[in-house]
């Protein structure tokens, strides 16, 4: 969010108030990180779990 790296178990505020029947767009993107000097072709499977909390 806002070009910051996500940290685990941390809340990120997206807006100060909720409005009934309005769609809230949450900017979110993911990237793969190269962890080896040599990159080879093949599957790049992953799973992510995101928990949204309404307070």
C-alpha positions as CSV (number, residue, x, y, z in Angstrom):
1,X,0.0,0.0,0.0
2,X,1.5,3.4,-1.0
3,X,4.6,1.6,-2.3
4,X,5.3,0.1,1.2
5,X,6.3,-3.5,1.8
6,X,3.6,-5.3,3.7
7,X,4.5,-6.5,7.2
8,X,2.7,-9.5,8.8
9,X,0.1,-8.9,11.6
10,X,-0.1,-5.2,10.8
11,X,-3.2,-3.1,10.1
12,X,-3.1,-0.7,7.2
13,X,-5.8,2.0,7.3
14,X,-7.4,2.6,3.9
15,X,-10.0,5.2,4.9
16,X,-11.2,6.9,8.0
17,X,-14.9,6.2,7.5
18,X,-17.1,3.7,5.7
19,X,-19.9,4.8,3.5
20,X,-23.0,2.5,3.0
21,X,-23.3,0.9,-0.4
22,X,-20.1,2.3,-1.7
23,X,-17.3,0.3,-3.2
24,X,-13.9,0.7,-1.5
25,X,-11.0,0.1,-3.8
26,X,-7.9,-1.1,-2.0
27,X,-4.7,-0.7,-4.0
28,X,-2.8,-3.9,-3.9
29,X,-0.1,-5.5,-5.9
30,X,2.3,-8.4,-5.5
31,X,5.6,-9.3,-7.1
32,X,7.8,-12.3,-7.2
33,X,11.3,-11.8,-5.7
34,X,14.3,-13.3,-7.4
35,X,16.2,-15.4,-4.7
36,X,18.8,-17.0,-7.0
37,X,21.4,-15.7,-9.4
38,X,20.1,-17.9,-12.1
39,X,16.4,-17.8,-13.2
40,X,15.0,-20.8,-15.0
41,X,11.6,-21.2,-16.7
42,X,8.9,-23.1,-14.9
43,X,5.8,-22.7,-12.8
44,X,5.7,-19.9,-10.3
45,X,2.9,-21.0,-8.1
46,X,2.0,-19.2,-4.8
47,X,-0.8,-18.8,-2.3
48,X,-1.7,-15.7,-0.3
49,X,-4.2,-15.1,2.5
50,X,-5.4,-11.6,3.2
51,X,-7.6,-10.8,6.1
52,X,-9.8,-7.7,6.0
53,X,-11.0,-6.3,9.3
54,X,-13.8,-3.7,9.6
55,X,-13.4,-1.6,12.8
